[in-house]
Amino acid sequence: MSRTNPSKKKPRYARATAQIVVEGYTEEAFCRHLKSLYAHNCGVKVDIHNARGGSPQDAIKSALKRKGFDKTLILFDTDVPLPKTWRDRANAKSCKLITPAPCIEAFFLDLLGQPCNGDTADCKRTFEAIIPPPDKFTPAPYADHFPQSLLDEQKNNNRLLADLLTAFRP
């Protein structure tokens, strides 16, 4: 006598797994917005992890600790220089480094078509006029400012966005 119910549907599992390790809360909120748009029925289970660190080394260290993923993407700002040894460690483990220059806010402004040719503080100030600080740490406002139609249009022109979206492909 069988102990399983043959008419009961078996759970479906993703064939591939990916992790996106981000440096801070703003990057995490944006990646969660991307996940809400692109992760449904893509065949990849995407895990987003916030390293909660102040440097790129913290993000790489956190990504290298987390094992068992088919694909690893690490998103961090370039306003703090990354030593070559850390870049080599990430490359040795086949991690994809996604580095908006000088910061993630400059990347957002570029997607929105607003130039920001200043430093990190100027880019943050300009972006915080669009999405103020308490809201920029949650995915909801990104849905208003970065709809899927805009992202689909920009992914052909923006290398960083195209690299981020590779997490949602097997």
C-alpha positions as CSV (number, residue, x, y, z in Angstrom):
1,M,0.0,0.0,0.0
2,S,1.3,3.4,-1.0
3,R,1.9,6.0,1.6
4,T,1.6,9.0,-0.7
5,N,-1.5,10.4,-2.3
6,P,-1.1,10.0,-6.1
7,S,-3.6,12.8,-6.8
8,K,-1.7,15.3,-4.6
9,K,0.4,17.7,-6.6
10,K,4.1,17.6,-5.9
11,P,5.8,20.9,-5.0
12,R,7.6,22.6,-7.8
13,Y,11.2,23.6,-7.3
14,A,13.3,26.2,-9.1
15,R,16.0,24.6,-11.2
16,A,18.5,27.3,-10.6
17,T,19.4,29.6,-7.7
18,A,20.9,33.1,-7.6
19,Q,21.9,35.5,-5.0
20,I,22.2,39.2,-5.1
21,V,24.3,40.6,-2.3
22,V,24.0,44.4,-1.9
23,E,25.9,46.9,0.1
24,G,23.0,48.8,1.8
25,Y,19.3,49.4,2.2
26,T,18.7,51.5,-0.9
27,E,20.2,48.8,-3.2
28,E,18.1,46.1,-1.3
29,A,14.9,48.0,-1.9
30,F,15.6,48.4,-5.6
31,C,16.5,44.7,-6.0
32,R,13.4,43.7,-4.2
33,H,11.4,45.8,-6.7
34,L,13.2,44.0,-9.6
35,K,12.4,40.7,-8.0
36,S,8.7,41.6,-7.8
37,L,8.7,42.4,-11.5
38,Y,11.0,39.7,-13.0
39,A,11.2,36.7,-10.6
40,H,7.7,35.3,-11.3
41,N,7.9,32.0,-13.3
42,C,11.5,32.8,-14.4
43,G,12.8,29.4,-13.3
44,V,15.3,30.9,-10.9
45,K,15.0,31.3,-7.1
46,V,16.5,34.7,-6.4
47,D,17.7,35.5,-2.9
48,I,18.5,39.1,-2.0
49,H,20.9,39.7,0.9
50,N,21.9,43.0,2.5
51,A,25.5,43.0,3.8
52,R,24.7,46.1,5.9
53,G,28.2,47.2,5.6
54,G,30.0,50.4,4.9
55,S,32.4,49.1,2.3
56,P,32.5,46.9,-0.8
57,Q,34.7,44.4,1.2
58,D,31.7,43.7,3.5
59,A,29.5,42.9,0.6
60,I,32.1,40.5,-1.0
61,K,32.8,38.9,2.4
62,S,29.1,38.3,2.9
63,A,28.6,36.9,-0.5
64,L,31.6,34.5,-0.2
65,K,30.2,33.2,3.1
66,R,26.8,32.3,1.6
67,K,27.2,29.1,-0.5
68,G,25.1,26.9,-2.6
69,F,24.0,29.3,-5.3
70,D,24.4,28.8,-9.0
71,K,24.9,32.5,-9.6
72,T,26.2,35.3,-7.4
73,L,25.9,39.0,-8.1
74,I,27.4,41.6,-5.8
75,L,26.1,45.2,-6.0
76,F,28.1,48.0,-4.4
77,D,29.1,51.6,-4.9
78,T,32.5,52.7,-6.2
79,D,32.8,55.8,-4.0
80,V,35.0,53.6,-1.7
81,P,37.9,52.0,-3.5
82,L,38.0,48.2,-3.6
83,P,41.4,46.6,-3.1
84,K,42.5,44.3,-6.0
85,T,42.8,41.3,-3.6
86,W,39.1,41.5,-2.8
87,R,38.2,41.8,-6.5
88,D,40.4,38.7,-7.2
89,R,38.7,36.8,-4.4
90,A,35.3,37.5,-5.9
91,N,36.4,36.6,-9.4
92,A,37.9,33.4,-8.2
93,K,34.5,32.3,-7.0
94,S,32.8,33.4,-10.2
95,C,31.0,36.3,-8.6
96,K,29.7,39.1,-10.9
97,L,30.6,42.5,-9.6
98,I,28.1,45.2,-10.4
99,T,29.5,48.6,-9.6
100,P,27.6,51.8,-10.3
101,A,29.9,54.8,-10.4
102,P,30.0,56.7,-8.1
103,C,26.9,55.5,-6.3
104,I,23.6,53.7,-6.8
105,E,21.7,57.0,-6.8
106,A,23.7,58.0,-10.0
107,F,22.6,54.7,-11.6
108,F,18.9,55.6,-10.7
109,L,19.2,59.1,-12.1
110,D,20.7,57.6,-15.3
111,L,17.7,55.3,-15.6
112,L,15.4,58.2,-15.2
113,G,17.2,60.3,-17.8
114,Q,18.4,62.9,-15.3
115,P,22.0,63.8,-15.5
116,C,24.1,63.9,-12.4
117,N,27.7,64.8,-13.1
118,G,28.6,65.6,-9.5
119,D,30.0,63.7,-6.7
120,T,28.3,61.1,-4.5
121,A,26.8,63.7,-2.2
122,D,25.3,65.6,-5.2
123,C,23.8,62.5,-6.7
124,K,22.3,61.4,-3.3
125,R,20.8,64.9,-2.8
126,T,19.3,64.9,-6.3
127,F,17.8,61.5,-5.9
128,E,16.4,62.2,-2.5
129,A,14.4,65.0,-4.0
130,I,12.7,62.3,-6.1
131,I,12.4,59.6,-3.4
132,P,13.0,61.0,0.1
133,P,15.1,59.0,2.6
134,P,12.5,57.1,4.7
135,D,10.8,55.9,1.5
136,K,13.9,55.0,-0.5
137,F,14.6,52.1,1.8
138,T,11.3,50.3,0.8
139,P,10.4,48.8,-2.6
140,A,7.1,50.6,-2.9
141,P,8.2,54.0,-4.3
142,Y,10.5,52.3,-6.8
143,A,7.4,50.8,-8.4
144,D,6.1,54.3,-9.2
145,H,9.3,55.7,-10.5
146,F,10.7,52.6,-12.2
147,P,7.9,50.7,-13.9
148,Q,8.6,47.6,-15.9
149,S,8.1,49.4,-19.2
150,L,10.9,51.8,-18.3
151,L,13.2,49.0,-17.1
152,D,12.6,46.9,-20.3
153,E,13.4,50.0,-22.4
154,Q,16.5,50.8,-20.5
155,K,18.0,47.3,-20.2
156,N,19.3,47.4,-23.8
157,N,21.0,50.8,-23.1
158,N,22.2,50.3,-19.5
159,R,24.9,47.7,-18.9
160,L,24.4,47.7,-15.1
161,L,20.7,47.1,-15.4
162,A,21.3,44.3,-17.9
163,D,23.8,42.7,-15.5
164,L,21.4,42.9,-12.6
165,L,18.6,41.3,-14.7
166,T,20.8,38.3,-15.5
167,A,20.0,37.0,-12.0
168,F,16.4,36.3,-13.2
169,R,17.5,34.1,-16.1
170,P,18.7,30.5,-15.8
